[in-house]
Amino acid sequence: MRRAAPAPEALDATDRAILNALQEGFPLSHRPFEEAGRALGIGEDDLIARIRNLREEGAITRFGPFFDVEAMGGAFCLCAMEVPQDRFDAVVTLVNAHPEVAHNYERAHRLNMWFVLATDRPEAIERIARAIETETGLKVLRFPKLREFFIGFRVKA
């Protein structure tokens, strides 16, 4: 599943600056990594390598745009499952085979698998959740978003 993220002290000042800066936006230009690197005082290749390393080390899980699915007519839904440990890997494979599944995490809890469904139409949430239930024989608990909160994440420099 996921390995533990590195301790915050394992990140150097440049990594911290990258994490903080790139959450505020990314240049839309012919050479966005060059432009972003310049603002951070590093070169394009160094920025790309550092982002790759942050992903490989688990400090970030993805690097890419965040689309407001609901504004485009789609939907999000947080889901949880209680998966027997001896079936966990097989269930992960079945669940993650759906392109609508994102952010699948194992938790040390009775509900040990949590993931997000992101669909192009709200009614597709129910269809995909039911398909996962049929494929796995396990109940998918659905926690639809009632209210949206935006929180900022910053690491100390």
C-alpha positions as CSV (number, residue, x, y, z in Angstrom):
1,M,0.0,0.0,0.0
2,R,1.8,3.1,1.3
3,R,5.0,3.4,3.2
4,A,5.4,6.0,5.9
5,A,6.2,9.5,4.8
6,P,9.7,10.8,5.8
7,A,10.0,12.7,9.1
8,P,9.6,16.5,8.5
9,E,13.2,17.0,9.6
10,A,14.4,14.7,6.7
11,L,13.4,17.4,4.2
12,D,15.9,20.2,3.6
13,A,15.1,23.9,3.3
14,T,14.8,23.6,-0.5
15,D,12.4,20.7,-0.3
16,R,10.3,22.6,2.2
17,A,10.3,25.7,0.0
18,I,9.1,23.6,-3.0
19,L,6.3,22.0,-1.0
20,N,5.1,25.5,0.2
21,A,5.5,27.3,-3.2
22,L,4.0,24.8,-5.5
23,Q,0.7,24.5,-3.5
24,E,0.0,28.1,-4.4
25,G,0.1,27.4,-8.1
26,F,2.3,26.3,-11.0
27,P,3.3,28.4,-14.0
28,L,1.4,27.9,-17.2
29,S,4.2,28.5,-19.6
30,H,6.3,26.7,-22.2
31,R,8.9,25.8,-19.5
32,P,6.9,25.7,-16.2
33,F,9.6,23.8,-14.3
34,E,12.3,26.3,-15.4
35,E,10.0,29.2,-14.3
36,A,9.1,27.7,-11.0
37,G,12.7,26.7,-10.3
38,R,13.9,30.2,-11.0
39,A,11.4,31.6,-8.4
40,L,12.8,29.0,-5.9
41,G,16.5,29.7,-6.8
42,I,17.1,26.3,-8.4
43,G,17.4,25.0,-11.9
44,E,14.7,23.2,-13.9
45,D,16.4,19.8,-13.7
46,D,17.0,20.1,-10.0
47,L,13.3,21.0,-9.4
48,I,12.1,18.0,-11.4
49,A,14.6,15.7,-9.6
50,R,13.5,17.0,-6.2
51,I,9.8,16.5,-7.0
52,R,10.5,13.0,-8.2
53,N,12.4,12.3,-5.0
54,L,9.6,13.8,-2.8
55,R,7.2,11.3,-4.5
56,E,9.6,8.3,-4.2
57,E,10.3,9.1,-0.5
58,G,6.5,9.4,0.2
59,A,6.6,13.1,1.2
60,I,4.0,13.7,-1.5
61,T,1.7,11.2,-3.1
62,R,1.2,12.9,-6.4
63,F,2.2,16.0,-8.3
64,G,-0.4,17.4,-10.7
65,P,-3.4,19.6,-11.1
66,F,-6.4,19.5,-8.8
67,F,-9.6,19.8,-10.8
68,D,-12.9,20.8,-9.2
69,V,-14.9,17.8,-10.3
70,E,-18.1,19.2,-9.0
71,A,-17.8,22.5,-10.8
72,M,-17.5,20.4,-14.0
73,G,-20.7,18.4,-13.2
74,G,-19.0,15.4,-11.5
75,A,-18.9,14.2,-7.9
76,F,-16.5,13.1,-5.1
77,C,-17.3,10.6,-2.4
78,L,-15.1,9.3,0.5
79,C,-15.5,5.6,0.9
80,A,-14.4,3.0,3.5
81,M,-14.3,-0.7,3.6
82,E,-13.7,-3.4,6.3
83,V,-11.3,-5.7,4.5
84,P,-10.1,-9.0,6.0
85,Q,-6.3,-8.8,6.3
86,D,-5.8,-12.0,4.4
87,R,-7.7,-10.5,1.4
88,F,-6.4,-7.0,1.6
89,D,-3.9,-7.1,-1.3
90,A,-6.5,-8.8,-3.6
91,V,-9.2,-6.3,-2.7
92,V,-6.8,-3.4,-3.2
93,T,-6.1,-4.7,-6.8
94,L,-9.9,-4.9,-7.5
95,V,-10.7,-1.5,-6.1
96,N,-7.7,0.3,-7.7
97,A,-8.6,-1.2,-11.1
98,H,-11.4,1.4,-11.3
99,P,-10.1,4.6,-12.8
100,E,-12.5,6.6,-10.6
101,V,-10.6,5.5,-7.5
102,A,-8.1,7.9,-6.0
103,H,-6.2,8.2,-2.7
104,N,-6.6,4.6,-1.6
105,Y,-5.0,4.2,1.9
106,E,-4.8,1.5,4.5
107,R,-5.7,2.5,8.0
108,A,-5.1,0.7,11.3
109,H,-8.8,0.6,12.2
110,R,-11.8,-1.8,11.7
111,L,-12.5,0.2,8.5
112,N,-9.0,-0.4,7.2
113,M,-9.4,0.7,3.5
114,W,-10.3,4.3,2.6
115,F,-10.5,5.8,-0.8
116,V,-12.1,8.6,-2.8
117,L,-14.4,8.0,-5.8
118,A,-14.3,10.8,-8.4
119,T,-16.8,10.5,-11.2
120,D,-17.8,12.6,-14.2
121,R,-21.5,12.4,-13.1
122,P,-22.9,12.3,-9.6
123,E,-25.0,9.1,-10.3
124,A,-21.8,7.2,-11.2
125,I,-20.7,7.2,-7.6
126,E,-23.4,4.7,-6.7
127,R,-22.7,2.6,-9.8
128,I,-19.0,2.3,-9.1
129,A,-19.5,1.6,-5.4
130,R,-22.0,-1.2,-6.2
131,A,-19.6,-2.6,-8.8
132,I,-16.8,-2.7,-6.1
133,E,-19.2,-4.4,-3.7
134,T,-20.1,-7.0,-6.3
135,E,-16.5,-7.7,-7.2
136,T,-15.2,-7.9,-3.6
137,G,-18.3,-9.2,-1.8
138,L,-17.6,-6.4,0.8
139,K,-19.7,-3.4,1.7
140,V,-18.5,0.0,0.6
141,L,-19.5,2.7,3.1
142,R,-20.1,6.0,1.4
143,F,-19.4,9.4,3.0
144,P,-20.6,12.1,0.5
145,K,-19.2,15.6,1.0
146,L,-21.7,17.8,2.7
147,R,-19.5,20.9,3.0
148,E,-16.1,21.7,1.6
149,F,-13.2,23.0,3.6
150,F,-9.9,24.3,2.3
151,I,-6.9,24.0,4.5
152,G,-3.4,25.1,3.8
153,F,-0.5,22.8,4.4
154,R,2.8,24.5,5.1
155,V,6.1,23.0,6.3
156,K,8.4,25.2,8.4
157,A,11.4,26.5,6.4
